[in-house]
Amino acid sequence: MRLRKIPNASELVGNHPNFVSEPEKYKGKWTRYFQNTNPLHIEIGSGKGRFITTLARQNKDINYIALERQVSVLAKLTGKIPDTELKNLAVVNADAELLPQFFSPGEISRIYLNFSDPWPKKRHAKRRLTNSRFLEIYKVLLKDDGIISFKTDNRDFFEYSIEQFELSGYSLINITYDLHKSPLADGNVTTEYEERFLKQGLPIYALTARKDILPPLY
Ligand SMILES: C[S@@+](CC[C@H](N)C(=O)[O-])C[C@H]1O[C@@H](n2cnc3c(N)ncnc32)[C@H](O)[C@@H]1O
């Protein structure tokens, strides 16, 4: 996401009450941070935050973490949260590569990947957030019945992601090649990017992937 640099973005984000400056301190202890044992849902690459702030307002019994690596973008997200309003949302400024430093195995119930950068060049495939390298990391951090929800406007990226999810042993459910013309549109919360593509009349591709733990063979 390209955005004009906000000169005081680090300060704006750093001073916000929902910002967590040392997320590694809460590895395996997010229940302590949120002071409850509600399920933990994270969005990777939250952008300007329309999606996750809406969900956090709608579902007070779920704890949310917005992970975003660009601080200028995060400043837009924190700008959407009046101080002290959302106690069930934590904001983290970091790259997805660092997830294992922030979460213990089985700590996350759900991961959202919304309009992740498609990295179309083959030599950049490893950077895609649905590359099997990342899918293996998510698998460790998700609970046994954990799920990943993925939406994109890019058909090639979507088809690549389906292959990667299958290679990594996830079960795919609710696959749609036109989310907004499907029954799954009901209750769908849109992101900033999604709104832009919808205005252009473009289809949105979406799926849910479930981490499946097979029972032992004996
Ligand atoms: C195309 S934008 C989509 C933003 C938002 N999800 C939406 O749908 O409006 C992708 C966002 O993911 C962030 N991002 C990309 N790779 C990331 C990574 N490895 N770790 C954390 N954030 C990442 C980018 O900085 C950018 O803000």
The ligand as an SDF file (V2000), in Angstrom:
LIG
                    3D

 27 29  0  0  0  0  0  0  0  0999 V2000
   -2.7650   -4.3220   -0.4030 C   0  0  0  0  0  0  0  0  0  0  0  0
   -2.7670   -3.7690    1.2400 S   0  0  0  0  0  0  0  0  0  0  0  0
   -4.3490   -4.3140    1.8780 C   0  0  0  0  0  0  0  0  0  0  0  0
   -4.7330   -3.6070    3.1310 C   0  0  0  0  0  0  0  0  0  0  0  0
   -6.0740   -4.0540    3.7920 C   0  0  0  0  0  0  0  0  0  0  0  0
   -6.0010   -5.4290    4.2340 N   0  0  0  0  0  0  0  0  0  0  0  0
   -7.2330   -3.8640    2.8580 C   0  0  0  0  0  0  0  0  0  0  0  0
   -7.7490   -4.8680    2.3480 O   0  0  0  0  0  0  0  0  0  0  0  0
   -7.6380   -2.7030    2.6400 O   0  0  0  0  0  0  0  0  0  0  0  0
   -1.6470   -4.9070    2.0250 C   0  0  0  0  0  0  0  0  0  0  0  0
   -1.1710   -4.4350    3.3760 C   0  0  0  0  0  0  0  0  0  0  0  0
   -0.4300   -5.4900    3.9780 O   0  0  0  0  0  0  0  0  0  0  0  0
    0.7430   -4.9630    4.5670 C   0  0  0  0  0  0  0  0  0  0  0  0
    1.7390   -6.0470    4.5220 N   0  0  0  0  0  0  0  0  0  0  0  0
    2.2460   -6.6270    3.4140 C   0  0  0  0  0  0  0  0  0  0  0  0
    3.1160   -7.6000    3.7340 N   0  0  0  0  0  0  0  0  0  0  0  0
    3.1560   -7.6400    5.0920 C   0  0  0  0  0  0  0  0  0  0  0  0
    3.8770   -8.4150    6.0290 C   0  0  0  0  0  0  0  0  0  0  0  0
    4.7520   -9.3420    5.6100 N   0  0  0  0  0  0  0  0  0  0  0  0
    3.6840   -8.2060    7.3430 N   0  0  0  0  0  0  0  0  0  0  0  0
    2.8210   -7.2360    7.7630 C   0  0  0  0  0  0  0  0  0  0  0  0
    2.1080   -6.4570    6.9220 N   0  0  0  0  0  0  0  0  0  0  0  0
    2.2660   -6.6490    5.6020 C   0  0  0  0  0  0  0  0  0  0  0  0
    1.1080   -3.7930    3.6980 C   0  0  0  0  0  0  0  0  0  0  0  0
    1.9230   -2.8640    4.3900 O   0  0  0  0  0  0  0  0  0  0  0  0
   -0.2500   -3.2350    3.3350 C   0  0  0  0  0  0  0  0  0  0  0  0
   -0.6950   -2.2630    4.2600 O   0  0  0  0  0  0  0  0  0  0  0  0
  1  2  1  0
  2  3  1  0
  2 10  1  0
  3  4  1  0
  4  5  1  0
  5  6  1  0
  5  7  1  0
  7  8  2  0
  7  9  1  0
 10 11  1  0
 11 12  1  0
 11 26  1  0
 12 13  1  0
 13 14  1  0
 13 24  1  0
 14 15  1  0
 14 23  1  0
 15 16  2  0
 16 17  1  0
 17 18  1  0
 17 23  2  0
 18 19  1  0
 18 20  2  0
 20 21  1  0
 21 22  2  0
 22 23  1  0
 24 25  1  0
 24 26  1  0
 26 27  1  0
M  CHG  2   2   1   9  -1
M  END
$$$$
